[in-house]
Each structure stands twice: as structure tokens, then as C-alpha cells.
Amino acid sequence: MPDRTPYLAANWKMHKTVAEAADFVDALLPKIGATRNDVVICPPFLALGEVVSRTRGSAIKIAAQNMHEAESGAFTGEVSAPMLLDAGVHAVVLGHSERRQYFGETDESLARKVPVALAAGLEPILCIGESEEARDAGQTESVLERQLQADLAEVDPALLADVVIAYEPIWAIGTGRTASPEQAQEAVAFVRDVLRAQEAEAERVRVLYGGSVKPANAAELMAQPDIDGALVGGASLEPDDFAAIVEAA
């Protein structure tokens, strides 16, 4: 089995001013200086420049929380891949459940965005996951398969190993309710099965778990054989908590 480097991403969502972001980075860097894991911070757009500047020369990579598929145009409020690259960004979160739920993100738009990110040299962090209703109805696998097939439809299978997949059960995001390690492993293993069916190098794809990840449960979740890290929300807002999760991997 390929050696997949653990991947820990801090999704700050709509939190932290530029000054608060700077303070966070200054506090975090000494705590994770020895890590060999891939550590990614996903700040709000206005803080991207400051965080890129303060992490330059460190092991930390920076991701945006969204992007538009067009290079430029009359799309008020949006940012493009070239703009993110110009800002020093390495990766981009795409398809987070909050983008899907509150802002109308569709599988069709993601099918356009993912290959654009890859072509630009940005690492897509593609989020997928089922609702509580879908899980209770026994539809977890059908939802995940539909999202993966639709969102990756325009991606060359040879490039799929450059995509990071984040499995985030919607019922566990910001609720304090976490999928058990067994539930998370089962879903992530299924994700790999779907990727294998697409002739992808499924063993090289890093698949993360996201959904109320905390220092107390991170090690058990990431000890599962197919879980390669975490997309962390609330617990990523405190340097000590996020450093503990990085260490747990």
C-alpha cells in the first residue's frame, strides 16, 4: 500500500480578522515545527495574504475556501484560480456542505471547478457527505457514489491522485456529533472502491474525515486504515487544539 502522508486542514470558515489570523499563525508555528504531516490552513479570503506571508518558508500550505471556475468575468464577489495562485495559495476547498446547502453549490458546478483547479496547479480538497436523512434511510453509499462520479466526471483518472477527498457527513458538521471510527472507516473505504471503479490510483488518493474532529477523538479516527487526515472546523480555531490534532496524526 502506498505511503500516504497525513493531511490536516484547518477550515476557519467565516472566522478571524487579519490580525487574529496573524496571531494564530504566530502561535501555531512553534508547536508544529517538527511535523512531517501536510498541514493546510484555509482562512477567509481577506486573510489569505497575511497567512501566506507569515507561513512562507514553513511546512504549512494555504488553501482558499472556494473559487469560481472562470478565469475572469462579470462574477461579482467571486475569485478565480489565477487570483488564488497570484496570492500564493496552494489548494482550494470545493463543495463543502455549507456551500452546497446555503449557496447553491451543485455537482454540475463542481464538475467544472475541479478540473480547472487541477489545470491551474491548485490542489482541490473536494468535500462529499450525506445528510442525516440519507444515512437513516440507508443511502450513504448511493449519495457518496453520486457525488464522486458527478464531481469528478471531467477529471482525467490519471490526475485523481492529485485530488484530496474530504468525507464530511453533514450530520456531524458543527453538531458535536461525530461518526464513530468504524462508520468513518466504512464510508472512506467505500470512497476508495468508487475511485477504483473509475480506474483511478485509489490507493494514492488521500481521503480525510471531517465532522466535529477534536483533539480527544482525532487519534482514533486517523488510526483507521483508509483515513489519511482530517478537515477540521471549530477545533482549528485554537492553535493548541489544532496542533494537538496535527500531532495525533
C-alpha positions as CSV (number, residue, x, y, z in Angstrom):
1,M,0.0,0.0,0.0
2,P,1.4,3.4,-0.9
3,D,2.7,5.6,2.0
4,R,0.1,8.4,2.1
5,T,1.4,11.4,4.1
6,P,-1.3,12.5,6.7
7,Y,-3.1,15.7,5.7
8,L,-4.5,18.1,8.3
9,A,-6.5,21.0,7.1
10,A,-7.9,23.9,9.2
11,N,-11.1,25.3,7.8
12,W,-11.7,28.5,9.6
13,K,-14.9,29.3,7.7
14,M,-16.0,32.8,8.4
15,H,-13.8,33.4,11.4
16,K,-10.8,35.5,12.2
17,T,-9.8,39.0,11.2
18,V,-6.5,39.6,9.5
19,A,-4.9,40.4,12.9
20,E,-6.5,37.3,14.5
21,A,-5.2,35.2,11.7
22,A,-1.7,36.6,12.2
23,D,-1.8,35.8,15.9
24,F,-2.9,32.3,15.2
25,V,-0.1,31.5,12.8
26,D,2.5,33.0,15.1
27,A,1.2,30.8,17.9
28,L,0.9,27.6,15.8
29,L,4.2,27.6,14.0
30,P,6.4,26.8,17.0
31,K,4.0,24.0,18.0
32,I,4.2,22.1,14.8
33,G,7.7,22.9,13.6
34,A,8.8,19.2,13.7
35,T,5.8,17.7,12.0
36,R,6.2,15.7,8.8
37,N,2.5,15.8,8.1
38,D,0.9,18.1,5.4
39,V,-0.6,21.0,7.3
40,V,-3.0,23.3,5.5
41,I,-4.8,26.4,6.7
42,C,-7.9,27.6,5.0
43,P,-8.5,31.2,6.0
44,P,-11.2,33.7,4.8
45,F,-10.3,35.4,1.6
46,L,-9.3,38.7,3.3
47,A,-6.7,36.9,5.5
48,L,-5.1,34.9,2.7
49,G,-2.3,37.3,2.0
50,E,-1.3,37.7,5.7
51,V,-1.3,34.0,6.3
52,V,0.7,33.2,3.2
53,S,3.2,35.8,4.2
54,R,3.6,34.6,7.8
55,T,3.9,30.9,6.8
56,R,6.4,31.5,4.0
57,G,9.3,29.1,4.5
58,S,7.4,26.8,6.8
59,A,5.8,23.5,6.1
60,I,2.3,25.0,6.2
61,K,0.3,25.3,2.9
62,I,-2.6,27.7,2.4
63,A,-6.0,26.9,0.8
64,A,-8.8,29.1,-0.2
65,Q,-12.4,28.1,0.9
66,N,-13.9,28.4,-2.6
67,M,-13.2,29.6,-6.2
68,H,-15.1,30.3,-9.4
69,E,-14.4,28.1,-12.5
70,A,-13.9,31.1,-14.8
71,E,-10.5,32.9,-15.1
72,S,-12.2,36.3,-15.0
73,G,-15.5,37.9,-15.8
74,A,-18.6,39.6,-14.5
75,F,-19.0,37.4,-11.4
76,T,-19.3,39.9,-8.5
77,G,-18.0,38.6,-5.3
78,E,-16.1,35.6,-6.8
79,V,-12.4,34.8,-7.1
80,S,-10.6,32.8,-9.8
81,A,-7.8,30.2,-9.8
82,P,-5.3,32.7,-11.3
83,M,-6.1,35.2,-8.5
84,L,-5.5,32.5,-5.8
85,L,-2.2,31.5,-7.4
86,D,-1.1,35.1,-7.5
87,A,-1.9,35.3,-3.8
88,G,0.4,32.4,-3.1
89,V,-2.4,29.8,-2.4
90,H,-1.6,26.1,-2.8
91,A,-5.0,24.5,-2.6
92,V,-8.8,25.1,-2.6
93,V,-11.7,23.6,-0.7
94,L,-14.5,22.8,-3.2
95,G,-18.0,21.5,-2.5
96,H,-18.1,22.0,1.3
97,S,-21.6,21.1,2.6
98,E,-22.2,24.6,3.7
99,R,-21.5,25.9,0.2
100,R,-23.9,23.2,-1.2
101,Q,-26.6,23.9,1.4
102,Y,-26.5,27.7,1.8
103,F,-25.1,29.0,-1.5
104,G,-26.5,26.6,-4.1
105,E,-23.3,24.8,-5.0
106,T,-24.1,21.9,-7.3
107,D,-22.4,18.8,-8.6
108,E,-22.6,20.3,-12.1
109,S,-20.6,23.4,-11.0
110,L,-18.1,21.2,-9.1
111,A,-17.6,19.1,-12.2
112,R,-16.3,22.3,-13.8
113,K,-14.3,23.6,-10.9
114,V,-12.3,20.5,-10.0
115,P,-10.5,20.2,-13.4
116,V,-10.0,24.0,-13.5
117,A,-8.2,23.8,-10.1
118,L,-6.0,20.9,-11.3
119,A,-5.1,22.6,-14.5
120,A,-4.1,25.7,-12.7
121,G,-1.9,23.8,-10.3
122,L,-4.2,24.1,-7.3
123,E,-4.8,21.1,-5.1
124,P,-8.6,20.5,-4.9
125,I,-10.0,19.4,-1.5
126,L,-13.3,18.0,-2.6
127,C,-15.9,17.6,0.1
128,I,-18.6,15.0,-0.1
129,G,-21.0,13.6,2.5
130,E,-24.6,12.5,3.3
131,S,-27.3,14.2,5.3
132,E,-28.8,12.6,8.4
133,E,-31.9,11.7,6.5
134,A,-29.9,9.9,3.8
135,R,-27.9,8.0,6.4
136,D,-31.0,7.0,8.3
137,A,-32.6,5.8,5.0
138,G,-29.5,3.7,4.2
139,Q,-28.5,5.9,1.3
140,T,-25.0,6.8,2.4
141,E,-23.2,4.8,-0.3
142,S,-25.5,6.0,-3.1
143,V,-25.1,9.6,-2.1
144,L,-21.3,9.3,-2.0
145,E,-21.1,7.5,-5.3
146,R,-23.3,10.0,-7.0
147,Q,-21.3,12.9,-5.7
148,L,-17.9,11.4,-6.6
149,Q,-19.0,10.3,-10.1
150,A,-20.6,13.7,-10.8
151,D,-17.9,16.0,-9.3
152,L,-15.0,14.1,-10.8
153,A,-16.7,13.4,-14.2
154,E,-14.3,15.7,-16.2
155,V,-11.1,14.8,-14.4
156,D,-8.6,12.5,-16.1
157,P,-8.3,9.4,-14.0
158,A,-4.5,9.7,-14.1
159,L,-4.9,13.0,-12.2
160,L,-7.3,11.8,-9.5
161,A,-4.4,11.1,-7.1
162,D,-3.8,14.9,-7.1
163,V,-7.3,15.4,-5.6
164,V,-7.8,15.3,-1.8
165,I,-11.2,13.9,-0.9
166,A,-12.8,15.0,2.4
167,Y,-15.6,12.8,3.6
168,E,-17.8,15.0,5.8
169,P,-21.1,13.5,7.0
170,I,-23.4,16.6,7.1
171,W,-25.0,15.4,10.3
172,A,-21.6,15.6,12.1
173,I,-20.5,19.1,11.0
174,G,-20.7,21.6,13.8
175,T,-23.1,19.5,15.8
176,G,-20.8,17.9,18.2
177,R,-21.9,14.5,16.9
178,T,-19.1,12.6,15.3
179,A,-19.2,9.5,13.1
180,S,-17.7,6.6,15.0
181,P,-14.3,5.5,13.8
182,E,-15.9,2.4,12.3
183,Q,-18.6,4.5,10.5
184,A,-16.0,6.8,9.1
185,Q,-13.7,4.0,8.0
186,E,-16.6,2.2,6.3
187,A,-17.5,5.3,4.3
188,V,-13.9,6.2,3.4
189,A,-13.2,2.6,2.3
190,F,-16.3,2.9,0.1
191,V,-14.9,6.1,-1.4
192,R,-11.8,4.2,-2.5
193,D,-14.0,1.4,-4.0
194,V,-15.7,4.0,-6.1
195,L,-12.4,5.5,-7.2
196,R,-11.1,2.1,-8.1
197,A,-14.1,1.6,-10.4
198,Q,-13.1,4.8,-12.2
199,E,-9.7,3.3,-12.8
200,A,-8.1,5.8,-10.5
201,E,-5.0,5.1,-8.5
202,A,-7.3,4.8,-5.5
203,E,-4.5,3.8,-3.1
204,R,-2.7,7.1,-3.7
205,V,-5.7,9.3,-3.1
206,R,-5.7,10.9,0.3
207,V,-9.2,10.7,1.9
208,L,-9.9,12.8,5.0
209,Y,-12.6,12.7,7.6
210,G,-14.3,15.9,8.7
211,G,-17.1,16.5,11.2
212,S,-16.6,17.6,14.8
213,V,-12.9,16.4,14.8
214,K,-11.3,17.3,18.2
215,P,-8.1,16.5,20.0
216,A,-10.0,13.9,22.0
217,N,-11.1,11.9,19.0
218,A,-8.5,12.7,16.3
219,A,-6.1,9.8,17.0
220,E,-8.8,7.1,17.0
221,L,-10.3,8.4,13.8
222,M,-7.0,8.7,12.0
223,A,-5.8,5.3,13.1
224,Q,-8.3,3.8,10.7
225,P,-6.5,2.3,7.7
226,D,-8.2,4.3,5.0
227,I,-8.4,7.7,6.8
228,D,-5.5,9.9,5.9
229,G,-6.2,13.0,8.0
230,A,-8.9,15.5,8.8
231,L,-10.6,18.6,7.6
232,V,-11.1,20.4,10.9
233,G,-13.7,23.1,11.6
234,G,-14.3,24.5,15.1
235,A,-11.3,22.8,16.7
236,S,-9.0,24.5,14.2
237,L,-9.7,28.0,15.6
238,E,-7.4,27.5,18.6
239,P,-3.7,26.9,18.0
240,D,-3.3,24.4,20.8
241,D,-6.3,22.3,19.7
242,F,-5.2,22.2,16.0
243,A,-1.6,21.4,17.0
244,A,-2.8,18.5,19.1
245,I,-4.8,17.2,16.1
246,V,-1.7,17.5,13.8
247,E,0.3,15.6,16.4
248,A,-2.4,12.9,16.7
249,A,-2.0,12.0,13.0
